[in-house]
Amino acid sequence: MGWTREVYQLPEDHGWTATPGHKILVLDAGAVVLEFPADWVTEPASGQVNVRDGATADDSSCVLAVSCLRIPSVDWSGLPLSKLLLDAIEGDDRDRIAIGPVRETRQESLTLAWTEVRVVDPAEHRECRSRICLARGDRVQCLITFEFWPEDEARFTSVWDHVLGSLRLGVRVDDPARGRRIG
């Protein structure tokens, strides 16, 4: 999947508004819409968009990765997100210290499941926290991961909560010069 960065000069009455101190990330014409801190930067990566608190990976103390997948409009109740989430965690080959409880919620037209995994970072050889969320809405599924060091947990918990609280799936964006408040 390739990425195209598009920057728009928005008219004064464009309609996009974010919670103060935040920016809006829109993937795949509105398949995924969420808010992130305004001073963070986005960077396309293979199959995902990374959002960081620093200009480069070396300058960052965390990375929020967001990807989406279009899915058929069928009854998915037989395939719970919690099972898919745990299966995804099994595919992570890093040494695991612990897996937290899976939390499942419904908000508006989406269902999400998330957990926190404590792993050993292979480059730094120390504990890293990895919060992983799998969300499903109308014809779209989204994977969000948020990795940070344990000493930064207090600082980043509110960021995680805001990202999940602002998450919308399947928001049709026909004209990027028009928008709406999501938070």
C-alpha positions in Angstrom: 0.0 0.0 0.0 1.4 3.4 -1.0 0.9 6.7 0.8 0.3 10.0 -0.7 0.8 13.0 1.5 -1.6 15.7 0.6 -1.5 19.2 2.1 -4.5 21.5 1.6 -4.9 25.2 2.1 -8.2 25.2 3.9 -10.7 28.0 3.5 -11.6 30.0 6.6 -15.0 28.2 7.0 -13.5 24.7 6.4 -15.3 23.1 9.3 -12.4 21.0 10.7 -12.0 21.6 14.4 -10.0 19.6 16.9 -9.9 19.7 20.6 -7.6 22.6 21.7 -4.0 21.4 21.6 -4.6 18.7 19.1 -4.5 17.9 15.4 -6.7 15.6 13.3 -5.3 12.6 11.5 -7.4 11.3 8.6 -6.5 8.0 6.9 -7.9 6.7 3.6 -10.5 9.4 3.0 -12.0 9.1 6.4 -11.7 5.3 7.0 -9.9 6.4 10.2 -10.1 9.7 11.9 -8.5 10.6 15.3 -6.8 13.4 17.2 -3.2 13.5 18.4 -1.2 16.2 20.3 -0.7 19.3 18.1 3.1 19.4 18.6 3.6 15.8 17.4 4.7 15.0 13.9 3.3 12.4 11.4 5.4 10.2 9.1 4.2 7.7 6.6 5.7 4.2 7.0 5.1 0.9 5.4 1.4 0.1 5.8 0.9 2.7 8.6 1.3 6.3 9.7 3.6 6.9 12.7 2.9 9.8 15.0 5.8 10.9 17.2 6.5 13.4 19.9 9.8 14.3 18.3 11.0 15.3 14.8 12.8 12.0 14.3 12.7 8.5 15.8 15.9 9.4 17.7 14.3 12.5 19.1 11.1 10.7 20.2 10.2 9.0 23.4 7.2 7.3 21.9 5.5 6.2 18.7 1.8 5.9 17.9 1.3 3.8 14.8 -2.1 3.8 13.0 -3.1 1.5 10.1 -6.5 0.6 8.6 -8.0 -2.2 6.5 -11.2 -2.1 4.6 -13.3 -5.1 5.4 -16.6 -6.5 3.9 -19.9 -5.5 5.4 -20.8 -8.8 7.1 -21.7 -9.9 10.6 -18.4 -10.0 12.4 -19.9 -11.0 15.8 -18.5 -14.5 15.4 -14.9 -13.1 15.4 -14.4 -11.1 18.5 -11.9 -8.3 18.5 -10.4 -9.6 21.8 -9.4 -12.9 20.1 -7.9 -11.1 17.1 -6.0 -8.8 19.4 -4.5 -11.6 21.4 -3.7 -13.4 18.1 -1.9 -10.3 16.9 0.1 -10.1 20.1 1.2 -13.8 19.6 2.8 -12.6 16.3 5.1 -10.2 18.1 8.5 -12.0 18.5 9.9 -9.7 21.2 10.4 -11.2 24.7 7.2 -10.6 26.6 7.2 -9.7 30.3 3.4 -9.6 30.8 0.1 -9.1 28.9 -2.5 -6.9 30.7 -6.2 -7.5 30.6 -8.1 -6.9 27.4 -10.6 -4.0 27.7 -13.5 -4.0 25.2 -15.8 -1.0 24.7 -18.4 0.3 22.2 -18.5 3.9 21.3 -20.9 5.3 18.7 -20.6 3.0 15.6 -17.4 1.2 16.5 -16.2 -1.5 18.8 -12.7 -1.6 20.2 -10.5 -3.9 22.2 -7.1 -2.9 23.7 -4.5 -4.2 26.1 -1.0 -3.3 27.3 1.9 -5.6 26.7 5.2 -5.3 28.5 8.1 -6.4 26.3 11.8 -6.2 26.1 13.0 -3.7 23.5 15.5 -5.6 21.4 17.6 -2.5 20.6 17.7 -1.0 24.1 17.5 -4.3 26.1 15.0 -2.8 28.6 11.3 -2.9 29.2 9.0 -1.1 26.8 5.3 -0.6 27.1 3.2 -1.4 24.0 -0.5 -0.5 24.1 -2.4 -2.2 21.2 -5.9 -1.4 20.1 -8.0 -3.2 17.4 -11.1 -1.3 16.4 -13.9 -2.3 14.0 -16.5 -0.1 12.5 -18.7 -0.2 9.3 -16.4 -1.8 6.7 -13.2 -0.8 8.3 -10.8 -2.2 10.9 -8.0 -0.2 12.5 -4.9 -1.2 14.4 -3.3 1.3 16.7 -0.1 0.7 18.7 1.5 3.1 21.1 5.0 2.3 22.4 6.8 4.2 25.2 9.1 3.6 28.1 7.7 2.7 31.5 8.9 6.0 33.1 6.8 7.9 30.6 3.5 6.1 31.4 2.0 8.9 33.5 2.7 11.4 30.7 1.3 9.3 27.9 -1.8 7.7 29.5 -3.8 10.8 28.8 -2.6 10.8 25.1 -3.8 7.2 24.7 -7.1 8.0 26.3 -7.6 11.0 24.0 -6.7 9.0 20.9 -9.2 6.3 21.7 -11.8 8.7 22.7 -11.5 10.7 19.5 -11.3 7.6 17.2 -13.9 7.5 14.5 -14.1 4.8 11.7 -15.9 5.1 8.4 -16.3 8.9 8.4 -16.7 9.7 4.7 -14.6 12.7 3.6 -15.5 13.6 0.1 -14.0 17.1 0.3 -11.0 17.5 2.6 -11.6 21.3 2.5 -14.7 20.6 4.6 -14.8 18.8 8.0 -16.2 18.6 11.4 -15.3 18.5 15.1 -14.5 15.0 16.2 -13.5 15.4 19.9 
